[in-house]
Amino acid sequence: MVLGMKFDKNNFSEWFGKVLEEADVIDLRYPVKGMPIYKAWGFSILRNCFKMLEGELNASSHQEMLFPLLIPEDQFAREGEHIKGFEAEVLWATHSGLEKMDRKLAVRPTSETVMYPMFALWVRTHADLPLRVHQTCCVYRQDTKMTRPLIRGREIYWNEAHCAHATAEDAESQVKKALEIYGDFYKKLCVPFKALKRPDFDKFPGAEYSIALDVVMPDGRVLQAATAHNLGQNFSKVYGITFDDEKGAKQHAFQTTYGVSMRCLAVVVALHGDDKGLVLPPAIAPVQVIIIPILSKDEKQPVLEKCRQIKKQLIAEGVRVDIDERETRPGDKYYYWEARGVPVRIELGPRDLQNGQAVIATRLGEKKQVKQEQVVEETRKALAQTEKKLFENASEKLGQQTSKATTLEQLKQTIEEKGGFAKAGWCGSQECAETIEKQTTAEIRGKEKEEKAKCIACGKQGSTVYIAKAY
Amino acid sequence: MVLGMKFDKNNFSEWFGKVLEEADVIDLRYPVKGMPIYKAWGFSILRNCFKMLEGELNASSHQEMLFPLLIPEDQFAREGEHIKGFEAEVLWATHSGLEKMDRKLAVRPTSETVMYPMFALWVRTHADLPLRVHQTCCVYRQDTKMTRPLIRGREIYWNEAHCAHATAEDAESQVKKALEIYGDFYKKLCVPFKALKRPDFDKFPGAEYSIALDVVMPDGRVLQAATAHNLGQNFSKVYGITFDDEKGAKQHAFQTTYGVSMRCLAVVVALHGDDKGLVLPPAIAPVQVIIIPILSKDEKQPVLEKCRQIKKQLIAEGVRVDIDERETRPGDKYYYWEARGVPVRIELGPRDLQNGQAVIATRLGEKKQVKQEQVVEETRKALAQTEKKLFENASEKLGQQTSKATTLEQLKQTIEEKGGFAKAGWCGSQECAETIEKQTTAEIRGKEKEEKAKCIACGKQGSTVYIAKAY
């Protein structure tokens, strides 16, 4: 136990903070609330996540751009619902040097109001549509709730995509496409989730509807890990995004927007980590394979040479690999790389050298002696198995964390005892939603699909929804 | 002339703006001064530049991290020279939602004051040194001079590196190392420069000395394209960055910092561009090779198939390649990709298919018929030659733009007529620097090396310096 503590669901928060620190993910001591420093290891994992996502978006006809941080007040305030949803959280820049500026500038809490005036300039005819744009950046929200590392902060690292479409159908199918992309993304992170259409009172400010991916964290609470919104024509009407359709008539564009934040990193840490620290899915591990030479004085050079040769072979295969040549004990190195979550370790000592063998150990605890000529193949297998196992383990857990309830009493009990999701009927009224929340402290997260069921609060006809305590 | 204008040194500014627009590099219509939108093509070039630089820094023992945007006022104001140098340009965030905050927060104009309090926590003993950190981010400066796209803005995209060292010698050699890294970087961008030690009055606020890379732009003015600063112990004393040396004595760390901004993109556009638009060095071209199928109705499919086959071969070789399969005339496609600066074009039509040939054309105007089985090899050659030629052309220009002067009259004349650098003697006094600037409108950019010469203003013994009009 390199962390000096066992991890269970009751000490999740403490364990989480400790892992982030020990594994060099973030430093929380910066003196502005909710703004972490991403240290080298953590930033590399984060960037690997987002590189994968950016690549996927680029490959599916999104254009990667970069927009400004600051928004003139009048430009920001144009869409009524949107500004209402964000105004309490916006950070305002008011002074330039020692002087007060003529107008204040919002530090972007999200980029609709940055991008859409530009969309209005770029979109002229139906031939300009669909327009799909994305950017990776930080956004700023003066959230008044308690900040939590990587989960709720005031500087949010994210990728946001924004699109304009010619028809409502195109917008609808883009939301589906976005959820597919995010689904594939989280699959590579070995993270199972529920995609839930949020109740109307919980949708994005200015949207027609919102669908979110919810993940169950080890303490039984759910975390929103990605969102996709259908904006309809709300913003295009306000910002004047119009186009000439094929008959030459002016139309307002239909819009969609979707995003994933650094919460993906929180989810990876939380779902896969253990008593020893991080466990990283191979797709995002900065080092996928660490080679540890077991050095005796006599055979140091030949052992090192063999290790370097294996490293070269693995690099040629596109594996991210490193050798730990430091002058410390192998056991200390094991702990070090285990805490950082490296999925596969190769050990090679003088005896292995003689026998033409090496040891392959996975972060999930499997260990195997293999012939040196099979090291590359066996390493590939170990990486693939780790990915598979991580997803299976997490899926099994999610299965256990999903239950059903038919009475409020039962709902309260399952939420309290098991945590996670409870499925129950809800009529759709805000009143019943409030009753449910009051009696169970859990909230309605939304529908996975349309399925009829009687409301757990009032008994009227409604649909099955997922209910959970949330972050 | 796709731009509708010929490019010469007298219309540089107009040409520059037009190229940036036509080639989809940036959009300048965002309603906050000095904040461009990086469009897809421009952002891809920019990221290719910075990916190369980040990779180089990571490979030379720098840790890539990400630090917060905001700095509490007291933390920002601790180093006297530094704050004096920046206070007129700092953007301040003062309000959170509808309320005034207890303390104002500076939007980082540079990250010394963000990072060094953290360095103070991280550095304990000599074993923690050297500490080398870098980040790519945007910084914000309310520059009061006229903004110019990619050259002088208020949102500056850059990579900044910050180090702490155990000795003054280590700091000194890190500055040299930084200049080497930047030199290699600009070499890949085919950009020649002068590395000049700035006069004391022009050094970075809080530094012991500053060395900058200066590039001569087509209009004859020089642009600072990278800087490296030796900070000595100025900041470590203020922020308490101390370590126990090998004898157990407390010491203040020696520090260095260096950076490159989006000006590298301005330089690439300006130095290599021509009447047709951008010309991109292969190292940073989002598309290095564009394949244009010349389609007739009958043989469309076989031509396309051959093109796709060539694309596959080139991808396997690590070349960034695309096919333009749009239904427009080949000539229009040539213009389109020329304006965007793609270094190599492959043309292949029905006759080429029959003859087993293809045409390779470079952006620098060379054109060649080659056998299909040699396309990969010939493409490689064409890319390598383009890189070589771009650097040679730019170096030749820089040679022509560097002259000598021994009198103020001569200096004035050469600066006016030829632009670029003039080498002359300077005694080192601020008074003579002012005399020179007053009489010639050019400024002292600094020394390349120590070389004795009589001051062009007062005749006293001094050293050779480079003098130029600057951005």
Contacts between the chains, C-beta under 8 A, distances in Angstrom:
chain1	res1	chain2	res2	distance
A	27	B	118	6.6
A	27	B	121	7.7
A	29	B	118	7.3
A	29	B	121	6.2
A	30	B	67	7.6
A	30	B	68	5.6
A	30	B	114	8.0
A	30	B	118	6.8
A	31	B	72	5.8
A	31	B	75	6.6
A	31	B	117	7.4
A	32	B	68	5.9
A	32	B	70	5.3
A	32	B	71	7.8
A	32	B	72	6.3
A	32	B	105	6.7
A	35	B	68	3.8
A	35	B	69	7.6
A	35	B	70	6.6
A	36	B	68	7.7
A	37	B	65	6.3
A	37	B	66	7.1
A	37	B	67	5.3
A	37	B	68	7.0
A	37	B	118	6.1
A	38	B	65	5.7
A	38	B	66	4.1
A	38	B	67	8.0
A	39	B	63	7.5
A	39	B	65	5.7
A	40	B	63	3.7
A	40	B	64	6.0
A	40	B	65	5.8
A	43	B	64	5.8
A	43	B	65	5.4
A	43	B	66	5.3
A	44	B	64	6.9
A	46	B	66	7.9
A	47	B	64	7.9
A	63	B	39	7.5
A	63	B	40	3.7
A	64	B	40	6.0
A	64	B	43	5.8
A	64	B	44	6.9
A	64	B	47	7.9
A	65	B	37	6.3
A	65	B	38	5.8
A	65	B	39	5.7
A	65	B	40	5.7
A	65	B	43	5.4
A	66	B	37	7.1
A	66	B	38	4.1
A	66	B	43	5.3
A	66	B	46	7.9
A	66	B	157	7.3
A	67	B	30	7.6
A	67	B	37	5.4
A	67	B	38	8.0
A	68	B	30	5.6
A	68	B	32	5.9
A	68	B	35	3.8
A	68	B	36	7.7
A	68	B	37	7.0
A	68	B	155	5.7
A	69	B	35	7.7
A	69	B	138	6.6
A	69	B	140	7.4
A	69	B	155	6.4
A	70	B	32	5.3
A	70	B	35	6.6
A	70	B	155	7.7
A	71	B	32	7.8
A	72	B	31	5.8
A	72	B	32	6.3
A	75	B	31	6.6
A	87	B	97	6.2
A	87	B	98	6.9
A	88	B	97	4.2
A	88	B	98	7.0
A	89	B	96	7.9
A	89	B	97	6.0
A	90	B	96	7.8
A	90	B	97	6.0
A	91	B	93	5.1
A	91	B	95	7.3
A	91	B	96	5.9
A	91	B	105	7.9
A	92	B	93	6.5
A	92	B	94	6.8
A	92	B	95	4.0
A	92	B	96	7.7
A	93	B	91	5.1
A	93	B	92	6.5
A	93	B	93	4.9
A	93	B	94	7.5
A	93	B	107	6.3
A	94	B	92	6.7
A	94	B	93	7.6
A	94	B	94	4.7
A	94	B	95	6.3
A	95	B	91	7.3
A	95	B	92	4.0
A	95	B	94	6.3
A	95	B	104	7.5
A	96	B	89	7.9
A	96	B	90	7.8
A	96	B	91	5.8
A	96	B	92	7.7
A	96	B	142	4.1
A	97	B	87	6.2
A	97	B	88	4.2
A	97	B	89	6.0
A	97	B	90	6.0
A	97	B	142	5.9
A	98	B	87	6.9
A	98	B	88	7.0
A	104	B	95	7.4
A	105	B	32	6.8
A	105	B	91	7.9
A	107	B	93	6.3
A	107	B	107	7.5
A	114	B	30	7.9
A	117	B	31	7.4
A	118	B	27	6.6
A	118	B	29	7.3
A	118	B	30	6.8
A	118	B	37	6.1
A	121	B	27	7.7
A	121	B	29	6.2
A	138	B	69	6.6
A	140	B	69	7.4
A	142	B	96	4.1
A	142	B	97	5.9
A	155	B	68	5.7
A	155	B	69	6.3
A	155	B	70	7.7
A	157	B	66	7.3
